[in-house]
Amino acid sequence: MPGRRALVAGLATAPLAAQAQGWTPTRAVQCIIGFAPGGGADLIARAVIEAAQPLVPQPLVVVNRPGAGGTIAAQQVAGLPGDGHVLLMGGGSESTSIPAFRALPYDARSSFRAVIRLMRQQMFILARADGPWRDMREAMAAARARPQAVSHGSSGMGSIYHAVFAVLEKRAGVELLHVPFTGGAPGLQAVAAGQVDLMVASPEEFRGLTDAGLLRVLACCSAERAAAYPEVPTLRELGWDMALENMKGWVVPSGTPDAAVIYWHERFRAAMARPAWQAFLERAGEQDGYLDGPGFQAAMNGVLDAVTGAVKG
């Protein structure tokens, strides 16, 4: 994995530029996660916090505020003072898809300052292994022939998994039947049981079911094929011009000063080189997704633009 090794080598020797900025936390820092303990966002946050804690003089305290696809936590953080003592795990549905489906009490583009992107999570479309379609083109042909005859699950209305199919419907000119679930796992189980036809998920969610021969991977939602699934074509390769990924990283309230944003960027950038974070990436089979704050914000805006265009266009 040369890319990751190069990142580690570079970060291991990089100075913490924020030391010269004159800002440091003076009390415990709330690291707010909009999902329940044990879920994907929670595991990512706890792993990088473990890696970053030795670099920070104050405790980094995990606070779970689950509900409404992460929007409850986002609303809370948007209303807090930007004093550098609160971080939100952002980049997912609360930032890139739900705002396209309904009005929210915060602005995903302006209520926060992006600090750093930690991870990009590739998403895949799956079907039951013994189902009627051998590939994604056959599934979309069936959907085109009979509107709403092909169903898809999601992890909830407006979630990033729902958004993938909303964009695909627009690009492929089909009409699917949406069946929302309370999370990705129940949706995958419904596909495996033959209750729903299609589902979007990340590898850590579906690997057990594909290894057991219950689900088939039909397409990759990223711009490029996944190294772990090189035989699986992207949606773009199949003729539908779209590429969406789930992301995770830290954002802060919009009023947070530059010095605090730089401080947190440098601490977590350095944490990404530490063994605890590297071991987590290896176990999860996830991709390092580093972007600086402006790059992270641009990536989130790009996904939100695509989803908004599909939903409201």
N, C-alpha and C positions, 0 to 999 in steps of 0.2 A: 504494500500500500504506500507507494512512494510519495503521493501527494500529502497524505497525513503525516508521514515521517518528516517531510520537509517543513510542514507547519510546526510540528513539535520542536524541531531543531531551531527554527527561527524564533519561536516564542520563548524557548528556554533561556536564551541569552538576551532577549529584548528588555531594555530598561522600562520601568514603569514611569512613562512620561508624566503621568498625573501627579507625581510627587512634587513637581515644581508648580502645581496649580494652586496650592494653598488651601485646598478643601479636603476635609476628611470627615467621615460620620462621627457624631458625638454621642450617639445612643444606638440602641438596637435598631436594626433595619428590617422592615416588614417586606417579605418576599411573597406577594400575593398570587395565588393560583386559582383560576376560575373553575376548577374541576375537582372532583373528589380525590381523596388519598388513594394511591394505588393505580390511578389511570396514567395514560401516556404523558400528559403535561406535567403531572405531579412527579413522576419518576425522573423526567428530564430535569426539572427544576431542582430536585433534591440532589441529583448527581452533580450538577455544576456548582451548587451551593457547597457541597462537601469539598469540591476541589478549590473553591474560591475562599472558603473561610480562613485558612491560614494566612491569606494575603490581606485580610480586613481586620482592623482593631476592635470592631464591635460585632456582637452576635448577628448573624443572618438568620432570621426567624421565619420559618415557613408558615403561611396562613392560607388555609384552603377556604375559598368562598364559592362553592359550586352552585350551579344553577343557570338555566336559560342559555346554555351554550357558551358560557364564559362571560356573558354580558353583565351579569350582576357584579362580578368582580371588577370589570372594566368601568362600569358606572361609578363604583365606589372610588377607584383610584383616580378617575378623571376629576372627582370633586375634592380631592385631597390637596393640601399645599405642596407645591413643588420645592421641597427643601432637601431632596436627595436621600430621604430616609424611607422611601417606599419604592418598590419595584413591582412591576406586573409582568407575568409571563404572557406575552402576547404573540401575535402572528397567526393565530388559528381562526376559528369561526367568528369570534368576537371582533376580529380586525378585518377579515377578508371576505366574508360571505353574508353573515346575518344583516349587516347594514344595507345590503342590496335588497333584502326581502322586506324589511320593515323599519320604521322610524325608531331611533334610539335616543336616549337622553344624553348621549355624548356623540362627538364627531370622530369617527375612526381615523380621519386624516389629520385632524388638528388638535384633538384633546390630549395627545400624548407626544412625547419625543422618543423616537426609537434610539436605543442605546447600542445594541449588538444583536445580531442573529447568531444563534448557536447551532441550529440544526435545520436541515431541509429533509422532509419526510416524503418519499415518493409514494404515490397512491396507485392502486391497480383496480381494474374492474374484474370481478369474479362471477362465475356461474357454477351451478351444480355440475359436478364432473360427468354424471350420466344424463345430463339434460339434452335438449333437442339440438343445441347449436355447438358446432365444433370451433367456431371462432367469432370474433366481434362483428364481422361483416354479416354473418348469418343472423345474429341477434338483431342487428339494426334493420335488416331486410324484413324480418318478421314484424318488427315494430312499425315499419313503414306500411306494410300490407294491412295491419290491423291496429289503428290508433288505440292506445291504452291497453292493448292485449298483453304487452310485455311490462312487467312490474319491476321496480327497483326499490330496494331498501335504503335507509339513511340513518344517521345517528341523531336525527331530529330536523325539524323544519328550519331551513336556513343554514344548516350546518355545512361545513366545507364538503362533506360527502354528498349532501343534497345538491350543492352548487355544481359539482362535477356533472351531474346528470342534467341540470338545468342548462348548462352551457352546451353539453352534447346534444340535447334536443334541438337547440337552435342551430348548431353546426350541421347536424345530420338530417334536419327536417323531419323529425319524428315526434310523436307524443307518447310519453311513457306514463305509467301509473305509479305515483309516489306512495310508498308505504313507510312512514316514519317510525323509528324505534327509539328507545331511551338511550341507546349507545351503539357502538359498532359491533360489539360481541353478539347482542341479541339479533341484529340484522344478519350477521353471517350465519348464525344458527338457523335462521329462517330460510336462508338460501340453501343450506345443506339439507334441510328437511323438505325442500320443494315447495315452500309456502310463498317464496318470493323468487323472482327470476335472476336479478342482478344485484350486485352490491359493490361499493367502493370500500377499500380498506388498505391499511399499511401492512407490510410483511409481518411485523411482530404480532399483529392481530390474527392473520389468517394462516400463518405458516403451519400450525398444527393441523389445520383442516386440509390444507393442500397435501401435506406429507402423508396424511391418512387416506388420501385419494377421494376425499369427499367434495372438494371444490377444484375448479379449473381456472387458471389465470388467463384472461382473454386479452387484456390490453394494459399498457402502462400509460399513466396520465402525464408523465413528465415530457420534456422536450426531447430527451434522449433515452435510449433503452437503459434498463437497470443492469448493473454488473452482475447482480445475483440472479437475474432472470433474462439472460441475453437473447433467448429465443422468443420473448414476448414483444410484439411490436407496439410502438407508441400509437396513440390516437391520431397524431399528425401523420405518421407513416400510412395509416389506414385511410387517409383522405379528409380528416376533420381537423381543421386548423385550430387547435387548442392545446394548451399545456398548463396544467395546474399542479401545484405542490402545496402540502401543508408545511408550515414553518413554525419554529419556536425560537423566541428570544426575549430579551428584556426591553420593556418600555417604561417610561416614567411620566408623571404629570407634565403638561405642556410648559408650566412655569418653572421647571427645574433649571437652575443656572448651568451655564456651559461647564464650569469647573467640576460640578458634580457629575454631569454626563460623561465628561472625559475620565474622571476617576473610575466610574463604574465600567466604562468600556475597557480601560486598561486592566483593571482587576480581573474581569471575566475573560478578556483576551488571553491573559497570562494563565488563568485557570484552565483554559482549553488545552494547554500543553501538559497539564499535570496528570499523573498516572490514574487518578480516580476517574477523571472525565474520559480519558482514552480507553480505560477498561470498560466503562459504560457503553461507549460507542461500539466497541468490539462485541460485547454481549448482546446489545440490541440490534446489531447489524445495520446501524443507521449511518448516514453520511454526515461528515462534518459540513456545516453550512455557514461558515463564518461570512458575515458581511458587517461593515461598520454601520453606524446609525443611519446616515442618509441612504446607503445602499439597501438596508433592511426596510426603511420606509418606502422606498421606490418599489421594492419587490412586493410589499403588501398592497400598495396602491395599484400595481399592475394586476394582481389577482382580483382585487375588488372591482376594478374597471371592467375586467372580462365578465365577471359574474353580473355586475349591474347591467351591462349591455345585453346580456342574455335574458335577464329577468324583466327588464323594463323596455328593451328595444322592440 
